[in-house]
């Protein structure tokens, strides 16, 4: 399935408010992808199968749109999502996007949790999930995860995923990287954690910010076994040089 893309509308030096229309809540567009921002009950899976249950963490690093697009896509395909946003995620969301933290909380198909609620289900390994995506992931959260310093619900949930051998994907947003950052990444990678810097894939011939963001989000879904080929923007997955 080929998804139409919305092209960039502004070449202004200031990008703080030049958000493509398809990323704005409640604004119709002929080119909008089939993402739903309406908090409705996900459809029941066929043949008694269970959909994935994922934890989504959003920190204060730049790139809040990665977490937003992940939540929108997961709602579309009927995945159960449990959302945790940090205090600084709330600030970044309001600064970088036209969304509010409350509207993003409504994208979670299950529930939104306070960052300080260490009594939440995902604080226990006995509560089953299919893994966790932290996008965007700050280097502070990266360091806390590496050290096992579970002082809040995001770092505790990540700690649980590691000890229970569940998929954990960190969409780290930082550049350049210091030796401290790289050592933290290496230590976690050796534990099986996926370190996923949101790096643009130019071979997709992206037609705007939408495609760049969505390509990274769709690739993140691969690590949870969630099919995303029909939503892959631009040229899709790499199939070698095409004539």
N, C-alpha and C positions, 0 to 999 in steps of 0.2 A: 504494500500500500504506500503510495507516494503522498507525503504530507506537504501542503503548500507552506511556504515560509513568508514571513513579513520582513521586508527589507528595511534597512536603517532609514530613519526619517530625518535625521539631523546630523550635521557635521560640526556642531558647536564644540568648542574646546571643553566646555563644562558638560559633563555627562550625568550630573546628579539627577536631573529631571527629564533627560531625553530617553524615556523608557518606551520601547516599542509598544504599539497599541495592544498586541496580543498578550503582553504581560500585565496589562492593567485589568483589575477586577471589574466585572460588570460592563465592560465596553465591547460591543459586538464588532466583529471584523470578518470580512469575506475570506481572509486568509488565516483566521484563527484555527489552531489545531484543536482536536476534539478533547480538550481537557475540561473537566467540570469543576467549578468552584462552589457549587451548591451543596450544602451539607445534607446529603440524602443517604439513606441506608444502602450499602453496597448490595448488588444482586447476589442471590444465593448461588453457590458453585454447583455445577452439574454433577449428577451421579454421586452425590454425597461426599464429594471431595472437599477438602479444606483449603482455603486460600492461605497464602503466606501471612504471617504476623510479623511485622517489622517495627523496630524502634527507630524513630527519626530524631536525631539531636541537631539543634541549630545553635551555634555559638556566635560570638560577636565579631568574628572575622569578616572581612569584606567578602561579598559574594552571596548574600542572603538568597538571591534568586535561585541558586542551586537547590537549596532546601525546599523552596516554594515549588519549583518545577517537579521535584521528586514527589512531593505530596500530591500535586495535581495528577501526575501520571499514575501513581499508585491508587488513587481514588478511582480513576478511569478504569483500571483493570481489576478492581475489586479486592485489593489487598488491605488487610486490617493494619492500620497504622496507629502507633502510640507516639505522641509528640512531646518533646521536652525542649524548651527554649531558654537560653540563659538570659540574665538581666541585660547584658550588652547586645544580645541578639535582638531584643526589643528595640534598642536604640538604633542599631544598624539597619534594621528593617524599615524604620520610619525615615531614616536618612537616605537610603539607597533606592527605595521603591515607593510606589503609591499605596502599597498595602499597609494595613495595621496589624499588630500582633494578634488582635482578636479575630480578624478575618482569616489569618493564617491558621490560628487554632481550630477554626471551623473546618479546615481542610482535612484534619485528622479524622479518619473514619471511626476510630474508637474513642480516644480521649486525649486531652492535653493536660500535662502534669506540671506542677511547680518544680523549678530547678532544685528547691530545698526539700522536696517531699521524698525523703529517703525511706518512707514506708510504702512507696509505690510498688506495684507488683514486680517491675523489672529490676528491683533491688535484690531480688532473690533468684538464685539459679534454679529453684524449684518451679518457678513460673516459666513456661516454655515460650520461646520465640524463635524465629528463623534468622535472627541476626539483627545488626544495628548499622545504620548509616549516619555518620556525623558530617553534615554538609551545610554550611562551611565549617571546617574544623580549624580552630585557632591553634597556634603553637603552644599556648598555655594548656589547652585541653590535651594536645599531643603529649606534652611533658607529664601532665597528671596521669594520663593513661599509662605511659611507660613506667612511671614510678609506682603505680598502683595506689595513688593518692586519691581515694574515692570520697572527696569532700562534698560533692553534689551529685544530683541524679544522673547527669550526663556521664561523668567520669565513673560513677558506680556501675551504671548500666554497661559501659564499655568494659569495665573490669570483670563483670559477670560473664560477658560474651567470651572473653579470653579464657577464663577458668573453665567455662562449660564447653569450650571448643566450638563456638558458634561464629558464623561469619561476622567480621567487623571491618567496615570500610571507612577510612578517614579521608574526607575530601579536604586535604590540607591547603590552606590559602595563605601563602607567605613567600616572599622573594625579596632579596636573595636569601639563601639558607645558610645559617652559620654552622659551625662544626657541632654545636650543641643540638641544633635541630636535626642534623643528619644522623648523629649518634642515636637520638631518640627514635628516629624513623627506622634505623637499622635494627635496633633492639626489638621493636615491635614487629617488623617484617620477619624476623627470625622466629617469632611466636605465631606467625601465620596471619597477622593483621595485614590487610591490604592498604597500602599507602597510595592514595589516588590524588595527586596534584591535578587540578582542573586545567590541563594544558590543551589549547586549541588544536584540533586535527585539521590541518589545512588541506589534506587530500580530499576532504569531503566537499570542497568548493562551497563552503558555507556562504549563504546569502544575507547574513545579518547576525545580530546578537542572539536571536532566538535559536538559530541552528547551532551556534557555538556552545551555548548552554545546554541545549537538549542533547547534543551528541555526547557530552560528558555524562549527563544524567543517565542516558540509556546504557552507556557502558558500565556505569555503577550498578545498574540492575542485573547485569550478567553475573555478578558475584553472589546474587541471591537466587539464581535460577529463574528469574522472571523474564519471560519472552518480551522483547521490545523491538524486534525487527520491523514490524509494521509502523513503528513510530520514529524510527531512525531518520533524522533529517538529512538534507543535502544528498550526497551520493551514496549514503548508507555505509555499510561495512566495506572494508577494503577487500576487493576481489582481484587485485592485480591491475596493472595498467590496461585500460580499455581503449580500444580504437574508436 
